[in-house]
Amino acid sequence: MTQIRLTDTARRAKVDFVPMDAGDVRMYVCGPTVYDRAHMGNARPAIVFDVLYRLLRHVFGADAVTYVRNITDVDDKINARAAATGRPISEITAETARWYLDDMEALGNLAPDHAPRATAYVPQMIAMIEVLIDRGHAYEAEGHVLFSVSSFPDYGALSGRAVEDMIAGARVEVAPYKRDPMDFVLWKPSAEGQPGWDSPWGRGRPGWHIECSAMSAALLGERFDIHAGGNDLTFPHHENEIAQSRCAHGGAPMANYWLHNEMLLVEGRKMSKSLGNFFTVRDLLDRGVPGEVIRMVFLGTHYRKPMDWTDRRAEDAAATLRKWRVLAGDAPPADPAPAVIAALADDLNTPAALTALHALAARVEAGAARPGDLRASAGLLGLLAEGMGDWAAAPDLSALETRLAELRAEAMASKDFAALDALKARLVEAGVEVRMSRDAVSLSPGAGFDAAKLDGVG
């Protein structure tokens, strides 16, 4: 069996992945807060850990892996959006959750086995909070319930931070009802018009961190194999999850492996609305960038390194995928290449896996490998899937080839090359590769091909 190695944030090392039960591998990934469109940074963990899900299913069997990715549908950002728009909270969360799921599907991600919404697990959250209070790890104060960080000596172990440094460097909400500045909210009161549930501490709603502890325990058990998400969640979200889960469950580890992906850059700069380089997945899709192309750009960078989105990388990915789809044809998936499997098993080294795919594609082109092997190997990365290749269908450029040949003949006779050069320029602008020999004219879509730019050309 293939040995998977993963970089565990808690151990600060790449280690062998050994599941608790090879017949029941369990993974939890923190999902979105649904109040707006998913931005490109939201897409990275969905793509990265979808690849891990595919790898786990390949190694252990499709029926042996359970993947949970939550949806946060109760949050102050959602409340603020509802207040600003005058729309009901339930309407906003239903709409934006659907947007998220549609956009992640467009990027080629498999649906997780469970996609729990926080509002469906409030009773479990209340029950966990009661246990924490009973065991002296939480306390009630002015309608709030707070976790007592000082009651958990291992706090900070995941992020490697001392509590004193966290207090000095973090923007901590210092409320008069807190016993300690680092204590965090498990439950808070709800004002009129805000979502609320009856609880032993009055009508209120859960804090952010408790939801993942309650939902993961309900769906995967008190201890499971892998917990993953963006590295911005390491502290405080995952640190707080560990604290409350271990204290509620008798000290047992919450997850055996913690994985975190790095953040996203756009053209070399941090994505920011103030810089004008902030955009959503839907923005790119609506601009005509195929989901499969977006996915391949993401996979071109190792998940533990910052990823830089550039238009040039998207153009190169489109050209490669178009070529691979021609080589794979309609062949059914056969056997994934060992080099691709080995790359993914080595801490999800997707750049190395893509390099192996390039080599495999060259062998297919030379007749030394089967097209089905290319399709199966790419499938481990979520590429070349059926239903995602309409964008790559080869356009019919025969009429333009004929017209270009006619203009060349006319130019050779008249020595006026203006019309010929103008058409060639329009073709190149649309991403068409123009090849002209003494006997023939050949056109083919190249990097950055955009069929829309050919409207009216001829």
C-alpha positions as CSV (number, residue, x, y, z in Angstrom):
1,M,0.0,0.0,0.0
2,T,1.2,3.5,-0.8
3,Q,2.6,5.3,2.2
4,I,1.3,8.9,2.5
5,R,3.4,11.5,4.2
6,L,1.9,14.8,5.4
7,T,3.3,17.9,7.1
8,D,1.6,18.0,10.5
9,T,1.4,21.5,11.9
10,A,1.3,20.2,15.4
11,R,4.5,18.1,15.0
12,R,6.2,20.7,12.8
13,A,7.4,17.9,10.6
14,K,6.5,15.7,7.6
15,V,5.4,12.4,9.0
16,D,3.9,9.1,7.9
17,F,0.1,9.2,7.8
18,V,-1.2,6.2,9.8
19,P,-5.0,6.2,10.1
20,M,-6.7,5.1,13.2
21,D,-8.6,2.6,11.1
22,A,-7.7,2.0,7.5
23,G,-11.3,1.0,6.8
24,D,-12.6,4.3,8.3
25,V,-10.4,7.2,7.5
26,R,-11.9,10.5,8.7
27,M,-11.1,14.1,7.7
28,Y,-12.6,17.5,8.7
29,V,-12.0,20.7,6.7
30,C,-13.1,24.1,7.8
31,G,-15.5,25.6,5.2
32,P,-16.8,29.1,4.5
33,T,-18.8,31.6,6.4
34,V,-21.7,32.2,4.0
35,Y,-22.5,35.9,3.6
36,D,-21.0,36.7,0.2
37,R,-19.4,35.1,-2.9
38,A,-16.4,32.8,-2.3
39,H,-13.2,34.7,-3.0
40,M,-10.1,33.0,-4.5
41,G,-8.6,32.5,-1.1
42,N,-11.6,30.5,0.0
43,A,-11.1,28.2,-3.0
44,R,-7.5,27.1,-2.1
45,P,-8.3,24.8,0.8
46,A,-11.3,23.4,-1.0
47,I,-9.0,22.4,-4.0
48,V,-6.0,21.3,-1.9
49,F,-8.0,19.1,0.4
50,D,-10.1,17.8,-2.4
51,V,-6.9,16.4,-3.8
52,L,-6.1,14.8,-0.4
53,Y,-9.6,13.3,-0.4
54,R,-9.0,11.8,-3.8
55,L,-5.7,10.4,-2.8
56,L,-7.1,8.9,0.4
57,R,-9.9,7.3,-1.6
58,H,-7.4,5.9,-4.1
59,V,-5.2,4.4,-1.4
60,F,-7.7,3.2,1.2
61,G,-10.8,2.8,-1.0
62,A,-13.7,5.1,-1.8
63,D,-16.0,3.6,0.8
64,A,-13.3,3.9,3.5
65,V,-13.0,7.7,3.7
66,T,-15.4,10.2,5.2
67,Y,-14.9,13.9,4.4
68,V,-16.7,16.6,6.3
69,R,-16.5,20.3,5.3
70,N,-18.7,22.6,7.3
71,I,-20.7,25.7,6.4
72,T,-20.9,28.5,9.0
73,D,-24.4,30.0,8.7
74,V,-24.5,31.9,12.0
75,D,-22.0,34.7,12.4
76,D,-21.8,38.4,13.1
77,K,-20.8,39.1,9.5
78,I,-24.0,37.5,8.3
79,N,-26.0,39.6,10.8
80,A,-24.3,42.7,9.5
81,R,-25.0,41.8,5.9
82,A,-28.7,41.3,6.8
83,A,-28.9,44.6,8.6
84,A,-27.2,46.4,5.7
85,T,-29.4,44.9,3.0
86,G,-32.7,44.4,4.9
87,R,-32.8,40.8,3.7
88,P,-33.7,37.9,6.0
89,I,-30.7,36.1,7.4
90,S,-32.0,32.7,6.2
91,E,-32.4,34.0,2.7
92,I,-28.8,35.3,2.6
93,T,-27.3,32.1,4.0
94,A,-29.3,29.9,1.7
95,E,-28.3,31.9,-1.4
96,T,-24.6,32.3,-0.5
97,A,-24.3,28.6,0.5
98,R,-25.7,27.6,-2.9
99,W,-23.2,30.0,-4.6
100,Y,-20.3,28.5,-2.7
101,L,-21.3,24.9,-3.5
102,D,-21.9,25.7,-7.2
103,D,-18.5,27.6,-7.5
104,M,-16.6,24.7,-5.8
105,E,-18.2,22.2,-8.1
106,A,-17.2,24.4,-11.1
107,L,-13.6,24.1,-9.9
108,G,-13.8,20.3,-10.1
109,N,-14.1,19.5,-6.4
110,L,-15.9,16.4,-5.3
111,A,-18.8,17.0,-2.9
112,P,-17.8,16.1,0.7
113,D,-19.6,13.2,2.4
114,H,-21.1,15.7,4.8
115,A,-21.6,19.5,4.6
116,P,-23.1,20.3,8.0
117,R,-24.5,23.8,8.7
118,A,-23.8,25.3,12.1
119,T,-27.5,26.1,12.7
120,A,-28.4,22.4,12.5
121,Y,-26.0,21.5,15.4
122,V,-26.8,24.1,18.1
123,P,-28.2,21.5,20.5
124,Q,-24.8,19.6,20.3
125,M,-23.0,22.9,20.9
126,I,-25.1,23.7,24.0
127,A,-24.4,20.2,25.3
128,M,-20.7,20.5,24.9
129,I,-20.7,23.9,26.6
130,E,-22.5,22.4,29.6
131,V,-19.8,19.7,29.9
132,L,-17.1,22.4,29.8
133,I,-18.8,24.4,32.5
134,D,-19.3,21.2,34.7
135,R,-15.6,20.4,34.3
136,G,-14.4,23.8,35.3
137,H,-13.2,24.8,31.8
138,A,-15.9,27.5,31.1
139,Y,-17.9,30.0,33.1
140,E,-21.0,32.1,32.6
141,A,-20.8,35.9,32.8
142,E,-23.5,38.5,32.0
143,G,-25.3,36.1,29.6
144,H,-22.1,35.0,28.0
145,V,-20.3,31.7,28.4
146,L,-16.5,31.9,28.0
147,F,-13.8,29.2,27.8
148,S,-11.1,29.6,30.5
149,V,-7.8,29.4,28.7
150,S,-5.8,29.1,31.9
151,S,-7.7,25.8,32.6
152,F,-5.9,24.2,29.6
153,P,-2.1,24.1,30.1
154,D,-1.4,23.0,26.5
155,Y,-3.0,26.1,25.0
156,G,-0.8,27.5,22.2
157,A,0.9,24.1,21.4
158,L,-0.6,24.0,17.8
159,S,0.5,27.5,16.8
160,G,3.7,27.4,18.9
161,R,2.8,30.6,20.7
162,A,3.1,31.4,24.4
163,V,-0.1,32.8,25.9
164,E,1.8,35.9,27.1
165,D,2.9,36.6,23.5
166,M,-0.6,36.1,22.2
167,I,-1.9,38.7,24.6
168,A,0.8,41.1,23.7
169,G,0.5,40.7,19.9
170,A,-3.2,39.9,19.3
171,R,-6.2,42.2,19.1
172,V,-8.0,40.8,22.0
173,E,-11.5,41.8,22.9
174,V,-11.1,42.9,26.6
175,A,-14.6,42.8,28.1
176,P,-15.3,43.5,31.8
177,Y,-16.9,40.0,32.1
178,K,-13.8,38.2,31.1
179,R,-11.6,36.7,33.8
180,D,-8.6,36.7,31.5
181,P,-8.0,38.6,28.2
182,M,-7.5,35.4,26.3
183,D,-10.7,33.7,27.3
184,F,-12.9,33.3,24.3
185,V,-16.7,33.2,23.8
186,L,-18.6,29.9,23.6
187,W,-22.1,31.5,23.8
188,K,-23.3,35.0,23.6
189,P,-26.7,36.7,24.1
190,S,-28.8,37.6,21.0
191,A,-30.5,41.0,20.7
192,E,-33.9,41.3,19.1
193,G,-33.7,40.6,15.4
194,Q,-30.6,38.5,15.7
195,P,-30.6,34.7,15.4
196,G,-31.1,33.1,18.8
197,W,-31.8,29.8,20.5
198,D,-33.0,29.0,24.0
199,S,-30.2,27.8,26.3
200,P,-29.5,27.4,30.1
201,W,-27.9,30.9,29.8
202,G,-30.8,32.6,28.1
203,R,-31.6,33.3,24.4
204,G,-28.4,33.5,22.4
205,R,-26.2,32.1,19.8
206,P,-22.9,30.1,19.7
207,G,-19.5,31.6,19.3
208,W,-17.5,30.8,16.2
209,H,-15.1,28.1,17.5
210,I,-17.5,25.8,19.2
211,E,-19.4,24.8,16.1
212,C,-16.5,22.9,14.5
213,S,-15.8,21.0,17.8
214,A,-19.5,20.0,18.0
215,M,-20.0,19.1,14.4
216,S,-16.8,17.1,14.0
217,A,-17.5,15.1,17.2
218,A,-21.1,14.4,16.0
219,L,-20.0,13.3,12.5
220,L,-16.5,11.8,12.9
221,G,-16.2,11.0,16.6
222,E,-14.4,12.7,19.5
223,R,-11.1,11.8,17.9
224,F,-10.4,11.5,14.1
225,D,-7.6,11.4,11.6
226,I,-7.2,14.8,9.8
227,H,-8.2,18.3,10.5
228,A,-7.4,20.9,7.8
229,G,-7.9,24.4,6.7
230,G,-6.1,27.7,5.7
231,N,-3.1,28.7,7.8
232,D,-5.0,31.8,8.9
233,L,-7.2,29.4,11.0
234,T,-4.2,28.0,13.0
235,F,-4.7,30.7,15.6
236,P,-7.1,31.3,17.1
237,H,-9.7,29.1,15.5
238,H,-8.0,25.7,15.5
239,E,-6.1,26.5,18.7
240,N,-9.5,27.1,20.4
241,E,-11.1,24.0,18.8
242,I,-8.3,21.9,20.3
243,A,-8.7,23.4,23.8
244,Q,-12.4,23.0,24.0
245,S,-12.6,19.6,22.4
246,R,-9.8,18.1,24.6
247,C,-11.4,19.6,27.7
248,A,-14.8,18.3,26.8
249,H,-13.6,14.8,25.9
250,G,-11.3,14.0,28.8
251,G,-8.1,15.2,27.3
252,A,-8.0,13.0,24.2
253,P,-6.5,14.6,21.1
254,M,-9.1,16.0,18.7
255,A,-7.3,15.1,15.5
256,N,-4.1,13.1,14.9
257,Y,-2.9,15.3,12.0
258,W,-3.3,19.0,11.4
259,L,-2.8,20.4,7.9
260,H,-2.8,24.0,6.8
261,N,-2.5,25.6,3.4
262,E,-0.7,28.9,2.7
263,M,-2.5,32.0,1.4
264,L,-3.0,33.5,-2.0
265,L,-1.3,36.3,-3.9
266,V,-2.5,38.0,-7.1
267,E,0.2,39.1,-9.6
268,G,2.7,39.1,-6.7
269,R,0.7,41.0,-4.2
270,K,-1.6,40.1,-1.3
271,M,-5.2,40.1,-2.5
272,S,-7.0,43.2,-1.2
273,K,-9.9,45.3,-2.2
274,S,-7.9,48.4,-1.5
275,L,-5.3,47.3,-4.1
276,G,-8.0,46.5,-6.7
277,N,-6.9,42.9,-7.1
278,F,-9.6,41.3,-5.0
279,F,-11.9,39.0,-6.9
280,T,-14.2,36.0,-6.4
281,V,-14.3,32.6,-8.1
282,R,-17.4,33.8,-9.9
283,D,-15.6,36.8,-11.2
284,L,-13.1,34.6,-13.0
285,L,-15.7,32.2,-14.2
286,D,-17.8,35.0,-15.6
287,R,-14.7,36.4,-17.3
288,G,-14.5,33.1,-19.2
289,V,-11.7,31.5,-17.2
290,P,-12.7,27.8,-17.1
291,G,-12.9,26.1,-13.6
292,E,-10.5,23.4,-14.7
293,V,-8.0,26.1,-15.7
294,I,-8.4,27.8,-12.3
295,R,-7.8,24.5,-10.6
296,M,-4.6,23.7,-12.5
297,V,-3.1,27.1,-11.7
298,F,-3.8,26.4,-8.0
299,L,-2.2,23.0,-8.2
300,G,0.9,24.5,-9.8
301,T,2.1,25.7,-6.4
302,H,2.7,23.4,-3.3
303,Y,-0.1,23.9,-0.8
304,R,2.4,25.0,1.9
305,K,3.8,27.9,-0.2
306,P,2.0,31.2,-1.0
307,M,0.3,30.8,-4.4
308,D,0.5,33.6,-6.9
309,W,-2.4,33.9,-9.4
310,T,-1.4,35.5,-12.7
311,D,-3.1,35.7,-16.0
312,R,0.0,34.2,-17.7
313,R,-0.3,31.1,-15.6
314,A,-3.9,30.8,-16.5
315,E,-3.0,31.0,-20.2
316,D,-0.3,28.4,-19.9
317,A,-2.7,26.1,-17.9
318,A,-5.3,26.4,-20.6
319,A,-2.9,25.5,-23.3
320,T,-1.6,22.5,-21.4
321,L,-5.1,21.2,-20.6
322,R,-6.3,21.7,-24.1
323,K,-3.4,19.5,-25.4
324,W,-3.9,16.9,-22.7
325,R,-7.6,16.6,-23.5
326,V,-6.7,16.0,-27.2
327,L,-4.2,13.3,-26.2
328,A,-6.6,11.6,-23.7
329,G,-9.5,11.7,-26.2
330,D,-12.4,9.6,-25.2
331,A,-10.4,6.9,-23.5
332,P,-11.8,5.6,-20.2
333,P,-9.5,6.0,-17.2
334,A,-7.0,3.2,-16.9
335,D,-4.1,3.1,-14.4
336,P,-2.7,6.2,-12.6
337,A,1.0,6.6,-13.2
338,P,3.2,5.5,-10.2
339,A,5.1,8.8,-10.5
340,V,1.9,10.8,-10.0
341,I,0.8,8.8,-7.1
342,A,4.2,9.0,-5.5
343,A,4.3,12.8,-5.9
344,L,0.9,13.2,-4.2
345,A,1.8,10.8,-1.5
346,D,4.7,13.0,-0.7
347,D,2.9,15.7,1.2
348,L,0.5,16.5,-1.7
349,N,3.3,17.7,-4.0
350,T,1.0,18.8,-6.8
351,P,3.8,20.6,-8.8
352,A,5.7,17.3,-9.0
353,A,2.5,15.5,-9.9
354,L,2.0,18.0,-12.8
355,T,5.6,17.5,-13.9
356,A,4.9,13.7,-14.0
357,L,1.8,14.4,-16.0
358,H,3.7,16.3,-18.6
359,A,6.1,13.4,-18.9
360,L,3.2,11.0,-19.2
361,A,1.6,13.1,-21.9
362,A,4.8,13.1,-23.9
363,R,4.8,9.3,-23.7
364,V,1.2,9.2,-24.9
365,E,2.0,11.5,-27.8
366,A,4.9,9.2,-28.7
367,G,2.7,6.1,-28.5
368,A,4.6,4.7,-25.5
369,A,1.7,5.1,-23.0
370,R,-2.1,4.7,-23.1
371,P,-4.4,7.7,-23.2
372,G,-6.4,6.1,-20.4
373,D,-3.4,6.3,-18.1
374,L,-3.2,10.0,-18.7
375,R,-6.9,10.5,-17.9
376,A,-6.6,8.3,-14.8
377,S,-3.5,10.1,-13.6
378,A,-5.0,13.6,-14.2
379,G,-8.1,12.4,-12.4
380,L,-6.2,12.1,-9.1
381,L,-5.8,15.8,-9.3
382,G,-9.4,16.5,-10.4
383,L,-8.3,17.3,-14.0
384,L,-9.6,16.0,-17.4
385,A,-12.9,15.0,-15.7
386,E,-16.0,14.3,-17.9
387,G,-18.3,17.3,-18.1
388,M,-15.6,19.9,-17.5
389,G,-14.0,19.9,-21.0
390,D,-16.5,21.8,-23.1
391,W,-14.4,24.9,-22.9
392,A,-11.5,23.0,-24.5
393,A,-13.4,21.8,-27.6
394,A,-11.3,22.5,-30.7
395,P,-12.9,25.4,-32.6
396,D,-13.5,25.2,-36.3
397,L,-11.0,27.6,-37.8
398,S,-11.1,26.2,-41.4
399,A,-13.0,29.2,-42.8
400,L,-10.4,31.5,-41.3
401,E,-7.6,29.4,-42.7
402,T,-9.2,29.6,-46.1
403,R,-9.6,33.4,-45.8
404,L,-6.0,33.8,-44.7
405,A,-4.8,31.8,-47.7
406,E,-6.8,34.0,-50.0
407,L,-5.4,37.2,-48.5
408,R,-1.9,35.8,-48.8
409,A,-2.4,35.0,-52.5
410,E,-3.8,38.5,-53.1
411,A,-0.9,40.1,-51.1
412,M,1.7,38.2,-53.1
413,A,0.2,39.4,-56.3
414,S,-0.4,43.1,-55.3
415,K,2.5,43.5,-52.9
416,D,0.0,45.1,-50.5
417,F,0.2,43.1,-47.2
418,A,-2.0,45.4,-45.1
419,A,-5.2,43.2,-45.1
420,L,-3.1,40.0,-44.5
421,D,-1.2,41.5,-41.6
422,A,-4.4,42.9,-40.1
423,L,-6.1,39.5,-40.1
424,K,-3.0,37.8,-38.6
425,A,-2.9,40.4,-35.9
426,R,-6.5,39.8,-35.0
427,L,-5.9,36.0,-34.9
428,V,-2.9,36.4,-32.6
429,E,-4.8,38.7,-30.3
430,A,-7.4,36.0,-29.9
431,G,-4.7,33.5,-28.9
432,V,-4.6,31.6,-32.3
433,E,-1.3,30.2,-33.4
434,V,-0.7,31.1,-37.0
435,R,1.6,28.9,-39.1
436,M,2.2,29.7,-42.8
437,S,4.4,27.7,-45.1
438,R,4.9,27.9,-48.8
439,D,2.2,25.3,-49.4
440,A,-0.3,25.7,-46.5
441,V,-1.9,27.9,-43.8
442,S,-2.6,26.3,-40.4
443,L,-4.4,27.8,-37.5
444,S,-4.7,26.3,-34.0
445,P,-5.8,27.6,-30.6
446,G,-2.9,28.5,-28.4
447,A,-2.3,29.8,-24.9
448,G,-4.9,32.3,-23.9
449,F,-7.2,31.4,-26.8
450,D,-10.5,33.4,-26.6
451,A,-13.1,32.5,-29.1
452,A,-15.1,35.6,-28.3
453,K,-12.3,37.7,-29.8
454,L,-12.9,36.1,-33.2
455,D,-16.4,37.5,-33.5
456,G,-16.6,39.4,-36.7
457,V,-13.2,38.3,-37.9
458,G,-13.0,37.1,-41.4
